[in-house]
Amino acid sequence: MASPLKRLLIGRPLKSSEAGEQKLGKLKALAVLSSDALSSIAYGTEQILLVLVAVSAAAMWYSIPIALCVLVLLFALNLSYKQIIHSYPHGGGAYVVSRENLGKNAGLVAGGSLLVDYMLTVAVSISSGTDAIVSAVPSLFPFAVPIAVFLVIVVTIINLRGITESASILAIPVYLFVFSIVVLILTGIIKVLLGMDATHETASIGTHVQGVTLFLLLRAFASGSASLTGIEAISNAVPLFKKPQAKNAAKTLTIMATILGFFFLGITVLAFVYGTVPELKVTVLSQIAENVFGRNFMFYFIQATTALILVLAANTGFSAFPLLAFNLAKDKYMPRMYLARGDRLGYSNGIITLAVGSILLIILFKGKTELLVPLYSVGVFIPFTLSQTGMIIKWWKERSEGWHKKLAANLLGAIISFTVLIVLFLTRIDSVWPVFIFLPIMIFVFHRTRSHYIKLKRQLRVDESMDIDVSDFKGNVVIVAVSDTTKVVEGALKYAKSIGDTVIAVHVSIDRMQGKEFVERWNRIHPEVRVAHLYSTYRSISEPLMKFIDTAKQKADHDNYSLTVLIPQFIPKKGWQNLLHNQTSLMIRTRLMMQRDVIVATYPYHLKE
């Protein structure tokens, strides 16, 4: 049942030789890896306005210079990440840059921040998409969280189908969104220039507003810089591009930055000239669209494409998280399962981990974008700052041709990113304090994971120069755990006799009379095999069995015999039928696996109906 459903949802398995076909051209890569950054214009301007209108609606004009400052940061980050792409074409982005130039712990801070940030990317994108849906259909407001969880599951299934197929699905809504926002901005600006919307009045640029401080402006700038989250995803995902990978990735990054800059400035200007004020159930972008077009087809088209790209912007996280997890796992800081490719040649374990983490965040924060965005911003500006600083050190050490200009670009990016980070910590400590808890925990887990793998390698490695002492066992004692005289037990006994010199059956009963009847029945059917009958005073099957095995192990060690515990188990024809039977054998096997020098084996008997 599971396999046909899996094939229906995910598709047929792909051969390893088809991996080359799962690479992206610039247009598809732009759709997959830029959707997060492009979609952030739906809430980036709104985050600035939320800070400013807290003082006064007259302070809204400050959004224009703040937007220009955000564009300066965008320009610096674009130059910096292009350099990272060419310097580290194998991907890894901020994690690899920080590890190589600032040390292992700095790399782990960057990597850990990005892992959580990609979960937040999905949570914020899906929550924002849900907000857009609710803005168009307010009656759905009470169902926001279930809708968001459902959308995460849908995007997860799309990504499990493979990078190429997900890119094909995403390309259409992403470019429809780009088209709709271009039309919105151009139409809005033309109407304003022609005086068609002269009724909207806002304070003029340069108006003095009491209560506006430098600290407030920095907070608004830091909030607006959330629009730049996602710009680093391309540097993490360079291996996904068609050859020449670095060149194609750098061009895609430039295209994305250009579109993002135009959108962010355009929406901010329209919000200012239309006097748009953030509201609880209606987004700023929705209000602008209604002001420009009214409630007609174009309004609903923009709402629909915005909701789509906000939901599908989560795909940036789904594309970048598995590759970052792969790089960390390759360095032994994460479990090896993140190195494995799934049926569709994607890193499925990373995709599923991301989906589960994102759903937990949505439920925990009740799908409220304003609660998620501060953490989201901190999660990306930590690696922003570390990667810029790492590149500064790289250029300073290498001093290759043109290093002064490269270092200057990274220095500008590092200073602005660090400023944003400090402002976020100072102004939003009530929202971002979990960073001080989960980051140290993640770094500790990373180090423990790597330590385990190093110890494992040392213990399993065979040194050919050493004389290995191999003591031959005199024989093998096989203990067969039996519950009754059944066909399962008969088969298990035959197998035990074929591998063991001594075979002992062990039965645990919780009723003395039934135990006595079992022993009599056993001696009639299997007189050749000695049976040890154990009575359990406290109705536990595993405890008396484990004590018997401990005693047998000591005797086997003394006589230089190996000890094997064989557990007979019948396998139902239908998987769901396992629910109708207790799983005592599973519990016993789990406990025995922790025993030293005890071989644990299962004899399966498959039922036919």
Sequence and secondary structure as in RCSB ss.txt:
>XXXX:A:sequence
MASPLKRLLIGRPLKSSEAGEQKLGKLKALAVLSSDALSSIAYGTEQILLVLVAVSAAAMWYSIPIALCVLVLLF
ALNLSYKQIIHSYPHGGGAYVVSRENLGKNAGLVAGGSLLVDYMLTVAVSISSGTDAIVSAVPSLFPFAVPIAVF
LVIVVTIINLRGITESASILAIPVYLFVFSIVVLILTGIIKVLLGMDATHETASIGTHVQGVTLFLLLRAFASGS
ASLTGIEAISNAVPLFKKPQAKNAAKTLTIMATILGFFFLGITVLAFVYGTVPELKVTVLSQIAENVFGRNFMFY
FIQATTALILVLAANTGFSAFPLLAFNLAKDKYMPRMYLARGDRLGYSNGIITLAVGSILLIILFKGKTELLVPL
YSVGVFIPFTLSQTGMIIKWWKERSEGWHKKLAANLLGAIISFTVLIVLFLTRIDSVWPVFIFLPIMIFVFHRTR
SHYIKLKRQLRVDESMDIDVSDFKGNVVIVAVSDTTKVVEGALKYAKSIGDTVIAVHVSIDRMQGKEFVERWNRI
HPEVRVAHLYSTYRSISEPLMKFIDTAKQKADHDNYSLTVLIPQFIPKKGWQNLLHNQTSLMIRTRLMMQRDVIV
ATYPYHLKE
>XXXX:A:secstr
 HHHHHHHHH S   GGGGGGG B HHHHHHHHSHHHHHTHHHHHHHHHHHHTTT GGGGGGHHHHHHHHHHHHH
HHHHHHHHHHHH TTS HHHHHHHHHH HHHHHHHHHHHHHHHHHHHHHHHHHHHHHHHHH GGGGGGHHHHHHH
HHHHHHHHHHT HHHHHHHHHHHHHHHHHHHHHHHHHHHHHHHTTTTTT     TT   TT  HHHHHHHHHHHG
GGGTTTTHHHHTGGGB SSHHHHHHHHHHHHHHHHHHHHHHHHHHHHHTT    SSS HHHHHHHHHH SSHHHH
HHHHHHHHHHHHTHHHHHHHHHHHHHHHHHTTSS GGGG   TTSS HHHHHHHHHHHHHHHHHTTT HHHHHHH
HHHHHHHHHHHHHHHHHHHHHHH  TTHHHHHHHHHHHHHHHHHHHHHHHHH HHHHTTHHHHHHHHHHHHHHHH
HHHHHHHHHH   TTS       SEEEEEEE SSS HHHHHHHHHHHHH SEEEEEEEESSHHHHHHHHHHHHHH
 TTSEEEEEE TTS SHHHHHHHHHHHHHHHHHTTEEEEEEEEEEE SSGGGGGGS  HHHHHHHHHTTSTT EE
EEEEEE   
